[in-house]
Amino acid sequence: MTGSAPALPVLALEDWVATKQTLHLWVQIIGKLRLALMPARNHWWNAPLYVSVQGLTTRRMPAGGVGLELELDLVHHRLVARTADRELGFDLVDGLSVAELHSRVIETVAELGVEVAIRSQPFGIPITTPFADDHEHASYDRDAVGRFLRILHWNSDVFEEFAGWYSGKTSPVHFFWHSFDLALTRFSGRRAPAMDGVDAVTAEAYSHEVISFGFWAGDDQTPFPAYYSYTAPEPPALRDRPLRPDAAAWIDQRGGSLALLRYDDVRAAPDPGAVLLEFLQSSYEAGAVSAGWDLLDTATVWCPVPTAQLAQLTSLAAGMREGGS
């Protein structure tokens, strides 16, 4: 799959920042509905959305005996709410404010027989205006949204391939609405030390040792689209481990170390898929070796890394863990 993808589109943050902010808030509304309706899952896996053929979807949610799905259709530019026998929706257009989308979504699901209450204010972002009062964010650039969806589709395909290289516990490839990023997480199987002074969301998300990978479209802290990886808890000497390709680098992010590779460096490569997979694998090796994971035992038969190399890395990881214990 790595060499056959069509040319990846340009998506400079400054060219669609107003649309991205609006879309992010719309997505938070849909995500909060999913959080309210889905049974609780480990690591908040009941919360994220998923990339669909036409956009972002909640998938089927139980709702008082009525199966409900919400989808932001970014191909036909509609918000769609459907049950087994009915479908309602409305158009996504430039000028549709967060406040209007919020009220229309609640009205639409109520018309389908689903009453649901959400905490109607943004979560985890600098914008704090309650959804019902937000008439400021109302930008919708169809072309930019379409390019964003094409990137999400391609990223999802590469992440799914990478997920198949690991036989340990792993998350789905899912879209976190609070941070507006596509993400995949691997787990060592060991419980992490309890974190002091954190909220319930963070405590549950990081209850076990993880190495996470993802794609951001960009924000104030990282003003360009990029791929990232981090290891939590962060082990000593993580930043001493090499990253591939050469364009990848370790940066400081919220007091920790983040492996980062710009989307534009991937997009410009002759084989973007191979470059992204190289970054994902190298950042995994960096975290796994530093934290003392067993790379050999958790590799699948589809993992292209030679067994001898994995055995060598596992031996190094064991030494790192013993040295840090």
C-alpha positions as CSV (number, residue, x, y, z in Angstrom):
1,M,0.0,0.0,0.0
2,T,2.9,2.4,0.7
3,G,3.7,3.3,-2.9
4,S,0.3,3.4,-4.4
5,A,-1.4,6.4,-2.7
6,P,-2.5,9.4,-4.8
7,A,-0.7,12.7,-4.1
8,L,-1.4,13.9,-0.7
9,P,-3.0,17.4,-0.5
10,V,-1.6,20.6,1.0
11,L,-3.2,21.6,4.3
12,A,-1.4,24.6,5.8
13,L,-3.0,25.5,9.2
14,E,-3.1,29.2,8.4
15,D,-5.2,28.6,5.3
16,W,-8.1,27.0,7.2
17,V,-7.6,27.9,10.8
18,A,-11.1,29.4,11.2
19,T,-12.8,26.4,9.6
20,K,-10.7,24.0,11.7
21,Q,-11.8,25.8,14.9
22,T,-15.4,25.6,13.9
23,L,-15.2,22.0,12.8
24,H,-13.4,21.1,16.1
25,L,-16.3,22.6,18.1
26,W,-18.8,20.8,15.9
27,V,-16.9,17.5,16.5
28,Q,-16.9,18.1,20.2
29,I,-20.7,18.4,20.2
30,I,-21.0,15.1,18.4
31,G,-18.4,13.5,20.6
32,K,-20.1,14.5,23.8
33,L,-23.3,12.9,22.6
34,R,-21.4,9.7,22.0
35,L,-19.8,10.0,25.5
36,A,-23.3,10.4,27.0
37,L,-24.8,7.4,25.2
38,M,-22.1,4.8,25.2
39,P,-21.3,2.5,28.1
40,A,-18.0,3.3,29.8
41,R,-14.9,1.6,28.4
42,N,-11.3,1.3,29.6
43,H,-9.1,4.3,28.7
44,W,-12.2,6.3,27.6
45,W,-12.5,4.2,24.4
46,N,-16.3,4.9,24.6
47,A,-15.6,8.6,23.7
48,P,-13.8,8.8,20.4
49,L,-15.2,9.1,16.9
50,Y,-14.1,7.0,13.9
51,V,-13.2,7.9,10.3
52,S,-15.8,6.7,7.9
53,V,-16.0,6.6,4.1
54,Q,-17.7,10.0,4.2
55,G,-16.4,11.7,7.3
56,L,-16.5,11.2,11.1
57,T,-19.0,8.9,12.7
58,T,-20.1,7.9,16.2
59,R,-20.9,4.4,14.9
60,R,-24.1,2.8,16.4
61,M,-24.9,4.0,19.9
62,P,-27.5,2.4,22.2
63,A,-30.2,4.9,23.1
64,G,-33.1,3.6,25.0
65,G,-33.6,0.7,22.6
66,V,-33.2,2.9,19.6
67,G,-29.9,2.4,17.8
68,L,-28.6,5.8,16.8
69,E,-25.7,6.9,14.6
70,L,-24.4,10.5,14.0
71,E,-22.1,11.3,11.2
72,L,-20.5,14.5,10.0
73,D,-20.6,13.8,6.3
74,L,-17.6,15.8,4.9
75,V,-18.2,14.6,1.4
76,H,-21.8,15.8,0.9
77,H,-21.4,18.3,3.7
78,R,-24.3,17.3,6.0
79,L,-24.9,16.3,9.5
80,V,-26.7,13.0,9.4
81,A,-28.6,11.3,12.3
82,R,-30.0,7.9,11.6
83,T,-31.8,5.0,13.3
84,A,-32.6,1.7,11.7
85,D,-35.7,3.1,10.0
86,R,-35.3,6.9,9.8
87,E,-32.7,9.4,8.7
88,L,-32.7,13.1,9.4
89,G,-30.1,15.8,8.8
90,F,-29.1,19.2,7.7
91,D,-26.5,20.9,5.5
92,L,-23.1,22.0,6.7
93,V,-22.5,25.4,5.2
94,D,-20.3,28.5,5.7
95,G,-22.1,30.7,8.3
96,L,-23.5,27.8,10.3
97,S,-22.5,28.7,13.9
98,V,-21.6,26.4,16.7
99,A,-24.7,27.6,18.5
100,E,-27.0,26.7,15.6
101,L,-25.5,23.3,15.0
102,H,-25.8,22.5,18.7
103,S,-29.5,23.3,18.8
104,R,-30.2,21.6,15.6
105,V,-28.4,18.4,16.6
106,I,-30.3,18.2,19.9
107,E,-33.6,18.8,18.1
108,T,-32.8,16.2,15.4
109,V,-32.0,13.4,17.8
110,A,-35.0,14.3,19.9
111,E,-37.2,14.0,16.7
112,L,-35.7,10.5,16.3
113,G,-36.9,9.6,19.8
114,V,-33.6,10.1,21.7
115,E,-33.4,12.5,24.6
116,V,-29.8,13.1,25.7
117,A,-28.2,15.7,27.9
118,I,-24.6,16.8,27.5
119,R,-22.3,19.3,29.2
120,S,-22.6,21.9,26.5
121,Q,-19.3,23.6,26.6
122,P,-15.9,22.9,25.0
123,F,-13.4,20.6,26.7
124,G,-9.6,20.8,26.8
125,I,-9.2,23.7,24.4
126,P,-8.7,27.5,24.9
127,I,-12.2,28.3,23.6
128,T,-14.6,28.4,26.6
129,T,-17.8,29.9,25.2
130,P,-20.7,27.4,25.8
131,F,-21.9,25.9,22.6
132,A,-25.4,27.5,22.8
133,D,-23.8,30.9,23.0
134,D,-21.1,30.5,20.4
135,H,-22.1,32.5,17.3
136,E,-18.5,33.5,16.6
137,H,-17.3,30.3,15.1
138,A,-19.2,29.7,11.9
139,S,-16.6,29.2,9.1
140,Y,-16.8,26.2,6.7
141,D,-14.4,26.0,3.8
142,R,-15.6,22.9,1.8
143,D,-12.4,22.5,-0.1
144,A,-10.2,22.5,3.0
145,V,-12.5,20.1,4.8
146,G,-12.4,17.8,1.8
147,R,-8.6,17.8,1.8
148,F,-8.6,17.1,5.5
149,L,-10.8,14.1,5.0
150,R,-8.5,12.8,2.3
151,I,-5.6,13.0,4.7
152,L,-7.6,11.3,7.5
153,H,-8.5,8.4,5.1
154,W,-4.8,8.0,4.1
155,N,-3.5,8.3,7.6
156,S,-6.1,5.7,8.9
157,D,-4.9,3.2,6.3
158,V,-1.3,3.6,7.3
159,F,-2.1,3.4,11.0
160,E,-4.2,0.3,10.4
161,E,-1.2,-1.4,8.7
162,F,1.1,-0.3,11.6
163,A,-1.4,-1.6,14.1
164,G,-1.2,-5.0,12.5
165,W,2.5,-5.3,13.4
166,Y,1.8,-5.6,17.1
167,S,0.1,-8.5,18.9
168,G,-0.1,-6.9,22.4
169,K,-3.0,-4.8,23.6
170,T,-3.7,-2.0,21.2
171,S,-6.4,0.7,20.8
172,P,-8.6,1.1,17.7
173,V,-7.5,3.7,15.3
174,H,-9.8,6.4,16.5
175,F,-10.4,10.2,16.4
176,F,-10.3,12.1,19.7
177,W,-12.7,14.9,19.6
178,H,-11.3,16.9,22.5
179,S,-7.9,17.2,20.9
180,F,-8.9,16.8,17.3
181,D,-6.3,14.1,16.5
182,L,-6.3,10.7,14.9
183,A,-4.6,8.3,17.4
184,L,-3.4,4.7,18.0
185,T,-2.0,3.4,21.3
186,R,0.0,0.4,22.2
187,F,0.2,-1.0,25.7
188,S,3.0,-3.0,27.5
189,G,0.5,-4.9,29.6
190,R,1.9,-3.4,32.8
191,R,0.0,-1.0,35.1
192,A,1.6,2.4,35.4
193,P,2.4,4.1,38.7
194,A,-0.6,6.2,40.0
195,M,-0.4,9.8,38.9
196,D,-0.8,12.5,41.5
197,G,-2.8,15.6,41.0
198,V,-4.5,14.6,37.7
199,D,-8.1,14.5,36.7
200,A,-10.2,11.4,36.3
201,V,-9.8,11.5,32.5
202,T,-6.0,11.6,32.6
203,A,-5.9,8.9,35.3
204,E,-7.9,6.5,33.3
205,A,-6.2,7.2,30.0
206,Y,-2.8,6.5,31.5
207,S,-3.6,3.8,34.0
208,H,-1.1,1.5,32.1
209,E,2.2,2.0,30.3
210,V,1.5,3.2,26.7
211,I,3.2,4.3,23.5
212,S,0.9,6.5,21.5
213,F,1.0,7.7,17.9
214,G,-1.1,10.2,16.1
215,F,-1.8,13.0,13.6
216,W,-2.6,16.6,14.4
217,A,-3.9,19.1,11.9
218,G,-2.0,21.8,13.8
219,D,-2.8,24.1,16.7
220,D,-1.3,27.1,18.5
221,Q,1.5,25.0,20.0
222,T,2.3,23.1,16.8
223,P,1.3,25.5,14.0
224,F,1.5,22.9,11.2
225,P,0.1,19.4,10.5
226,A,2.3,16.7,12.0
227,Y,2.7,13.2,13.2
228,Y,3.6,12.5,16.8
229,S,4.5,9.8,19.3
230,Y,5.0,9.8,23.1
231,T,5.7,7.2,25.8
232,A,3.9,7.4,29.1
233,P,5.2,7.3,31.7
234,E,8.2,8.7,30.0
235,P,11.2,6.5,30.7
236,P,14.8,7.8,31.3
237,A,16.9,8.3,28.2
238,L,14.0,8.3,25.8
239,R,15.4,11.2,23.9
240,D,18.7,9.3,23.5
241,R,17.0,6.9,21.2
242,P,17.2,7.6,17.4
243,L,14.3,8.5,15.2
244,R,13.7,7.9,11.5
245,P,13.6,9.5,9.0
246,D,16.2,12.3,9.5
247,A,13.5,14.9,9.4
248,A,11.9,13.5,12.6
249,A,13.0,15.1,15.9
250,W,12.3,15.1,19.7
251,I,10.6,18.2,21.0
252,D,9.4,19.4,24.4
253,Q,5.6,19.3,24.8
254,R,3.8,20.0,28.0
255,G,6.8,19.0,30.1
256,G,7.5,15.8,28.2
257,S,9.2,14.5,25.2
258,L,7.4,14.2,21.9
259,A,8.6,12.6,18.7
260,L,7.5,14.8,15.8
261,L,7.5,14.6,12.0
262,R,5.9,17.2,9.8
263,Y,3.1,16.1,7.5
264,D,4.7,18.2,4.7
265,D,7.9,16.0,5.0
266,V,5.8,12.9,4.6
267,R,3.8,14.4,1.7
268,A,6.9,15.4,-0.2
269,A,8.5,12.0,0.0
270,P,8.6,9.7,-3.0
271,D,6.9,7.0,-0.9
272,P,5.0,8.8,1.8
273,G,3.6,5.6,3.3
274,A,7.0,4.0,3.8
275,V,8.3,7.2,5.4
276,L,5.4,7.4,7.9
277,L,5.7,3.7,8.8
278,E,9.4,4.3,9.4
279,F,8.6,7.1,11.8
280,L,6.0,5.1,13.6
281,Q,8.3,2.1,14.0
282,S,11.3,4.1,15.1
283,S,9.3,6.0,17.7
284,Y,7.8,2.8,18.9
285,E,11.3,1.2,19.2
286,A,12.5,4.3,21.1
287,G,9.8,4.1,23.6
288,A,9.7,0.3,23.9
289,V,13.5,0.0,24.4
290,S,13.7,2.9,26.9
291,A,10.8,1.5,28.9
292,G,11.9,-2.1,28.8
293,W,9.1,-3.7,26.6
294,D,9.4,-7.1,25.0
295,L,9.5,-6.1,21.3
296,L,10.1,-9.7,20.1
297,D,7.2,-11.3,21.9
298,T,4.7,-8.7,20.8
299,A,5.6,-8.6,17.1
300,T,3.2,-10.3,14.6
301,V,4.2,-12.3,11.6
302,W,3.2,-9.3,9.5
303,C,5.8,-7.0,11.2
304,P,8.5,-6.5,8.6
305,V,11.3,-5.9,11.1
306,P,13.7,-8.9,11.1
307,T,13.4,-11.2,14.1
308,A,17.1,-10.9,14.9
309,Q,16.7,-7.1,15.1
310,L,13.7,-7.4,17.4
311,A,15.6,-9.9,19.6
312,Q,18.5,-7.5,19.8
313,L,16.2,-4.6,20.7
314,T,14.4,-6.7,23.3
315,S,17.7,-7.6,24.9
316,L,18.6,-3.9,25.0
317,A,15.2,-3.1,26.5
318,A,15.6,-5.7,29.2
319,G,19.0,-4.1,30.2
320,M,17.4,-0.7,30.2
321,R,14.6,-1.8,32.5
322,E,17.0,-3.6,34.9
323,G,19.2,-0.6,35.0
324,G,16.4,1.7,35.9
325,S,14.8,-0.6,38.5
